[in-house]
Amino acid sequence: MTNKIRVASLTNGMGIGGTAREIITMNKNLNKEFFSHFVISMGSKDDPRSKSIDSDKIFFISDPKEIAQTLKDNNIDVVYTHRHGRNEPAHDAVAKEIGDSISLLEMNTFSVLDKGYFGQRCDKHVFVSQTNLVKYCVQNKIKFDFKKLKTVYGLVNCEHWQENMPTEAEIKDYKMKLGLEGSFVIGRAARPVMEKWDDEMLVMWKRLCKMNPKIKFLIYGVPEERKNLLIAAGTPENLIMLDMTSSDKELGLFYSAIDVFVHDSHIGECSCSTIAEAMFFKKPVVVKSTPFPRFTLGKSHTKDNGQIEQIKNGVNGYVVESGAAMAKAVDYLYHHLEEVARMGEKNHTEVLEKYDARIGIKTFEKIFIESALDKKIELSPNILAYYASNNFFPDENSIKSWFEEYYRRLEDIYGKEYPDSILEKIWLCYLKYKRKSQTLLKKIL
């Protein structure tokens, strides 16, 4: 009879992104009475977040046979693979080496159907938003089966953020250092890569600088290809661009210093950790909707739109379709500080009730126990009682209802009467196809 379920997180690396952060949060929050957690990284020991896991619980292995042997040596019951969902030969090779007695799960970030061996062998698919689960079913013509398809929202370590909340004096010094004191500040944070950037942000900043020259823009992570364009688009002295940081202290100061968080990405978000973090810091959020198509037309990955699940238009922020509308939404909030405060409080409460790691981890635990039961593993009465005491969140009914609610939200957009101008649309098309031609040229050369 098993008193502890032994779970191994399998990842391609422990870099700076959200995957490593989620593994660390899971490692901290899994109930130690009923679970033992290990990490198998196919990356390097030098990865930035690798030292956040105890050295006796993390293994750096890339050979599939060695991975399988390590799982066997540590009596692993459940392997939880953090991945984008696409077929990967390395994951196929690992899956072929793992015995049927081990339950194989995946975190499917991009809602892609893996038709390879790993996909056939995988017992459960977990998505970080209900929207991406809907996308997975719609695009792949899969009937929703709650036994196999789950949602666990991205784990926000609220306890950690609260314990490291900047003081008023620290926030004041931070604002003074960056020239933000007394200003209304919008903020954006993302990895400095083009897939996390939408050129509509250039339209937003250009419009906003003409509309309201008092607003300042603080950004973590601008791609090199867009820095000069961003400077030229608006008022340079109101623009502060910072290199992306892995310091939670710096990020906490950033979130504390801004008044409104703005976000866009031309590929959208499955579920955005920076949006959730900004919400925790009581900031309204303005996002651009990026609807995924019903049909993939041969593509393995299309746009995501989980951000409109996080932000409901007019309730805790605004959902827009253009840079022009985003500028209008920001300007509206500048002139309605009571809405900034109301939405901020709403967001903070929602994170605590929905995205807090201490909530999401309960669903992970229930999934892991269910997986062990599926494999006929005999569990202790204490584990079974713990399983019965927890509920899935979101549950089956919530996910079913989202198949309709998502499409209702697509129609609920702020500022439809504020489209980009014809010249702006031509400029955006030029930037898009210039980028594509440069990418194609690099491939040819």
C-alpha positions in Angstrom: 0.0 0.0 0.0 1.4 3.4 -1.1 1.6 6.1 1.5 3.2 8.6 -0.9 2.7 9.2 -4.7 6.0 9.8 -6.3 5.8 12.4 -9.1 8.5 13.4 -11.6 8.3 16.6 -13.6 10.0 16.2 -16.9 11.2 19.4 -18.6 13.5 20.5 -21.5 15.3 22.9 -19.1 15.1 25.1 -16.1 15.5 28.5 -17.8 14.0 31.9 -17.0 10.5 31.2 -18.5 7.2 30.3 -16.9 7.8 26.5 -17.1 10.6 26.5 -14.6 8.8 28.9 -12.3 5.8 26.6 -12.3 7.9 23.5 -11.5 9.5 25.4 -8.6 6.1 26.5 -7.3 4.8 22.9 -7.6 7.8 21.6 -5.8 7.2 24.0 -2.9 3.4 23.5 -2.6 2.8 19.8 -3.2 1.6 18.2 0.1 4.7 16.6 1.5 2.6 14.1 3.5 1.2 12.5 0.4 3.6 13.4 -2.5 7.3 13.2 -3.2 8.4 15.4 -6.1 11.4 15.0 -8.4 12.6 17.0 -11.4 14.2 15.5 -14.5 15.7 18.3 -16.7 16.9 17.5 -20.2 18.8 20.9 -20.0 21.9 22.1 -18.3 22.8 22.3 -14.6 23.7 26.0 -15.3 20.1 26.9 -16.2 19.1 30.0 -14.1 16.4 28.2 -12.0 18.0 24.8 -11.7 19.4 25.5 -8.2 16.0 26.3 -6.9 15.4 22.5 -6.5 17.3 20.4 -3.9 20.2 18.7 -5.5 19.0 15.2 -4.5 15.6 15.8 -6.2 16.8 17.1 -9.6 18.5 15.0 -12.3 20.1 16.4 -15.5 19.7 13.6 -18.1 18.9 13.7 -21.8 19.4 10.0 -22.7 15.9 8.3 -22.7 17.2 5.0 -21.3 18.9 6.8 -18.4 15.7 8.8 -17.8 13.7 5.6 -17.6 16.2 4.0 -15.3 16.2 7.0 -13.0 12.4 6.8 -12.9 12.6 3.2 -12.0 15.3 3.7 -9.4 13.1 6.4 -7.7 9.9 4.3 -7.9 8.1 7.1 -9.8 4.3 6.6 -10.2 3.5 9.7 -12.3 5.6 11.5 -14.9 4.3 15.0 -15.7 5.9 16.5 -18.8 6.0 20.2 -19.2 5.9 20.9 -22.9 4.3 22.9 -25.8 2.3 20.0 -27.0 4.0 19.5 -30.4 5.5 16.1 -31.2 9.1 15.9 -30.1 11.3 12.9 -30.9 13.0 13.2 -27.5 9.6 12.8 -25.8 8.7 9.9 -28.0 11.9 8.2 -27.1 11.3 8.7 -23.4 7.7 7.5 -23.6 8.9 4.3 -25.3 11.2 3.5 -22.5 8.7 4.1 -19.7 6.8 1.1 -18.5 3.0 1.0 -18.6 2.8 1.0 -14.8 3.8 4.7 -14.8 1.1 7.3 -15.6 2.3 9.7 -18.3 0.7 13.2 -18.2 1.5 16.4 -20.2 1.1 20.1 -19.7 0.0 21.0 -23.2 0.8 24.7 -23.6 -0.2 25.3 -27.2 -3.2 23.0 -27.5 -1.5 20.9 -30.2 -2.5 17.3 -30.9 0.6 15.1 -30.8 0.0 12.2 -33.1 3.4 10.6 -32.3 4.1 7.9 -29.8 4.1 10.3 -26.8 0.7 11.5 -27.8 -0.7 8.0 -28.1 0.9 7.0 -24.8 -0.1 10.1 -22.8 -2.9 9.4 -20.3 -4.0 12.9 -19.5 -3.6 16.4 -21.0 -3.6 19.4 -18.8 -4.1 23.0 -20.1 -3.4 26.3 -18.3 -6.7 27.8 -19.3 -10.2 26.6 -20.2 -9.7 28.6 -23.5 -6.8 26.4 -24.6 -8.7 23.3 -23.7 -11.6 24.5 -25.9 -9.1 25.3 -28.7 -7.6 21.8 -28.4 -11.1 20.2 -28.8 -12.4 22.6 -31.5 -9.3 22.6 -33.8 -8.7 18.8 -33.4 -12.4 17.8 -33.5 -12.1 16.1 -30.2 -15.0 15.4 -27.9 -14.5 16.8 -24.5 -13.7 14.1 -22.0 -13.0 15.4 -18.5 -11.3 12.2 -17.5 -8.5 12.9 -20.0 -8.7 16.7 -20.4 -8.2 19.0 -17.4 -7.4 22.7 -16.8 -5.1 23.9 -14.0 -4.6 27.7 -14.1 -1.0 28.9 -14.1 0.4 28.8 -10.5 0.9 32.3 -9.0 2.9 32.2 -5.9 0.8 34.8 -4.0 2.4 34.0 -0.7 5.9 34.7 -2.1 4.8 38.0 -3.7 3.1 39.1 -0.5 6.1 38.3 1.7 8.3 40.2 -0.7 6.0 43.2 -1.3 8.0 46.4 -1.7 7.8 49.0 0.9 6.4 52.5 0.2 10.0 53.9 0.6 11.3 51.3 -1.9 8.6 52.2 -4.4 9.3 55.9 -4.0 13.0 55.4 -4.6 12.3 53.2 -7.7 10.0 55.8 -9.2 12.5 58.6 -8.5 15.3 56.6 -10.1 13.2 56.1 -13.3 11.6 59.6 -13.3 8.1 58.3 -12.7 7.2 60.2 -9.5 3.9 62.1 -9.9 3.1 60.4 -13.2 0.4 58.1 -14.5 2.3 55.0 -15.7 1.4 52.1 -17.9 3.5 49.0 -17.9 4.3 46.0 -20.0 6.5 43.0 -19.2 7.5 40.0 -21.4 10.4 38.1 -22.8 12.2 40.3 -25.4 11.3 38.1 -28.4 9.1 39.1 -31.4 6.5 36.3 -30.8 5.7 38.1 -27.5 5.3 41.5 -29.3 2.5 42.9 -31.4 3.2 46.0 -33.6 -0.2 47.3 -32.5 1.7 48.4 -29.4 3.5 50.9 -31.6 0.1 52.3 -32.7 -1.1 52.5 -29.1 1.9 54.4 -28.0 1.9 56.8 -30.9 -1.8 57.6 -30.4 -1.5 57.9 -26.6 1.4 60.3 -26.8 -0.7 62.7 -28.9 -3.9 62.1 -26.8 -2.3 62.3 -23.4 1.3 63.4 -23.3 1.4 63.2 -19.5 1.3 59.3 -19.4 4.6 57.4 -19.1 5.4 53.9 -20.4 7.6 51.5 -18.5 8.5 48.3 -20.3 10.5 45.2 -19.4 11.6 43.3 -22.4 11.5 45.1 -25.7 12.9 43.2 -28.7 15.9 44.9 -30.2 14.0 45.0 -33.6 11.4 47.3 -32.0 13.3 49.6 -29.7 14.0 52.3 -32.3 10.5 52.1 -33.7 9.0 52.5 -30.2 11.2 55.5 -29.5 10.2 57.1 -32.8 6.5 56.4 -32.3 6.0 58.5 -29.3 7.6 60.9 -26.8 11.0 59.5 -26.0 11.3 61.1 -22.5 8.1 59.4 -21.5 9.4 56.0 -22.5 11.5 53.8 -20.1 12.8 50.5 -21.5 14.4 48.0 -19.2 16.1 44.7 -19.9 14.1 41.7 -18.7 14.9 40.6 -15.2 14.7 37.3 -13.3 14.6 39.3 -10.0 11.2 39.1 -8.3 12.3 42.1 -6.3 12.6 44.2 -9.4 9.4 42.8 -10.8 7.6 43.6 -7.6 8.8 47.2 -7.8 7.7 47.4 -11.5 4.2 46.2 -10.7 3.9 48.5 -7.7 5.1 51.6 -9.8 2.6 51.3 -12.6 -1.1 52.2 -12.7 -2.3 50.1 -15.6 -0.8 47.0 -17.2 -1.1 46.7 -21.0 -0.5 43.5 -22.9 -0.5 42.3 -26.5 1.2 39.5 -28.4 0.6 38.7 -32.0 0.3 35.0 -31.1 -1.8 35.6 -27.9 -1.4 33.8 -24.6 -2.4 30.4 -23.4 -2.5 32.0 -19.9 -0.3 34.9 -19.1 1.7 34.9 -15.8 2.5 38.6 -16.1 -1.1 39.5 -16.4 -1.9 37.4 -13.3 0.9 39.0 -11.4 -0.2 42.5 -12.4 -3.7 41.6 -11.2 -2.3 40.5 -7.9 -0.7 43.9 -7.5 -4.1 45.5 -8.0 -3.7 46.8 -11.6 -6.4 47.0 -14.2 -5.2 45.2 -17.4 -5.9 46.2 -21.1 -5.4 43.3 -23.5 -5.7 42.7 -27.2 -7.9 39.8 -28.2 -6.3 37.3 -30.6 -9.0 34.8 -31.6 -7.8 31.3 -32.6 -9.2 30.0 -35.9 -11.6 27.0 -35.8 -9.5 25.3 -38.5 -5.7 25.1 -38.5 -5.3 24.7 -42.3 -2.1 22.6 -41.8 -0.6 24.7 -39.1 0.6 22.9 -35.9 0.1 26.0 -33.8 -2.2 28.9 -34.2 -2.9 32.0 -32.0 -4.0 31.5 -28.4 -6.5 33.8 -26.6 -6.4 32.9 -22.9 -6.0 36.5 -22.0 -9.7 37.2 -22.5 -10.4 34.5 -20.0 -8.2 36.4 -17.5 -9.7 39.8 -18.4 -13.4 40.3 -18.8 -14.1 43.5 -20.7 -15.3 46.3 -18.4 -15.1 44.2 -15.3 -11.4 44.0 -14.4 -9.9 45.7 -17.4 -10.6 46.1 -21.1 -10.4 43.8 -24.1 -9.6 45.6 -27.4 -8.9 44.7 -31.1 -6.6 47.5 -32.1 -3.8 49.8 -30.9 -6.1 52.8 -31.3 -8.7 51.2 -29.0 -6.0 50.3 -26.5 -4.9 54.0 -26.4 -8.5 55.1 -25.8 -8.9 52.5 -22.9 -5.7 53.7 -21.2 -6.8 57.4 -21.6 -10.2 56.5 -20.1 -8.6 55.0 -17.1 -6.4 58.0 -16.7 -9.5 60.1 -16.3 -11.4 57.7 -14.2 -9.1 56.8 -11.3 -12.1 55.3 -9.3 -12.3 52.6 -12.1 -8.5 52.0 -11.7 -9.0 51.4 -8.0 -12.2 49.3 -8.4 -10.7 47.1 -11.1 -7.5 46.7 -9.2 -9.3 45.4 -6.1 -11.3 43.1 -8.2 -8.2 41.7 -9.8 -6.4 41.1 -6.5 -9.4 39.2 -5.2 -9.7 37.2 -8.4 -6.1 36.1 -8.2 -6.4 34.9 -4.6 -9.6 33.0 -5.5 -8.6 31.6 -8.9 -4.8 31.7 -9.7 -3.2 31.3 -6.2 -0.8 28.4 -6.3 -2.3 27.0 -3.1 -5.6 26.6 -5.1 -4.2 25.2 -8.3 -1.9 22.8 -6.5 -5.0 21.0 -5.0 -6.2 20.3 -8.6 -2.8 19.0 -9.5 -2.8 16.7 -6.5 -6.3 15.4 -7.4 -5.1 14.7 -10.9 -2.0 12.9 -9.7 -4.1 10.8 -7.3 -6.6 10.0 -10.0 -3.8 9.0 -12.3 -2.4 6.6 -9.7 -5.9 5.1 -9.2 -6.2 4.7 -13.0 -3.1 2.5 -12.8 -4.6 0.4 -10.0 -2.0 1.6 -7.5 -3.2 0.7 -4.0 -3.3 3.9 -2.0 -3.4 4.5 1.7 -6.8 5.4 3.3 -5.2 8.9 4.2 -4.5 9.6 0.5 -8.0 8.4 -0.5 -9.6 10.7 2.1 -7.4 13.6 0.9 -8.6 12.9 -2.6 -12.2 13.0 -1.6 -11.8 16.2 0.4 -10.5 18.2 -2.7 -12.4 19.4 -5.8 -11.2 19.9 -9.3 -11.0 23.6 -10.2 -12.1 24.4 -12.8 -14.5 21.5 -12.6 -16.2 19.6 -15.4 -19.3 21.8 -15.6 -17.2 25.0 -15.6 -15.2 23.8 -18.6 -18.3 22.6 -20.4 -19.9 26.1 -20.0 -16.8 27.8 -21.3 -17.3 26.2 -24.8 -20.1 28.8 -25.1 -18.8 31.6 -22.8 -15.6 31.9 -24.8 -17.4 32.8 -28.0 -19.6 35.3 -26.1 -16.5 37.0 -24.8 -15.1 37.3 -28.4 -18.0 39.7 -29.1 -17.5 41.8 -25.9 -14.9 44.2 -27.0 -14.1 47.8 -25.9 -13.7 50.5 -28.5 -15.0 48.9 -31.7 -15.6 52.4 -32.9 -11.9 53.2 -32.6 -10.2 51.1 -35.4 -6.7 51.8 -36.6 -6.5 54.3 -39.5 -5.9 53.1 -43.1 -2.3 54.5 -42.9 -1.7 52.6 -39.6 -3.0 49.4 -41.1 -0.7 49.8 -44.1 2.2 50.5 -41.8 1.4 47.4 -39.7 1.2 45.3 -42.9 4.5 46.6 -44.0 6.2 45.7 -40.7 4.6 42.3 -40.7 5.7 41.3 -44.2 9.1 42.9 -43.7 9.6 40.6 -40.7 8.4 37.6 -42.6 10.7 38.3 -45.6 13.7 38.7 -43.3 12.9 35.4 -41.6 12.6 33.7 -45.0 15.8 35.2 -46.2 17.7 33.9 -43.1 16.4 30.4 -43.8 17.5 30.5 -47.4 20.9 31.8 -46.5 
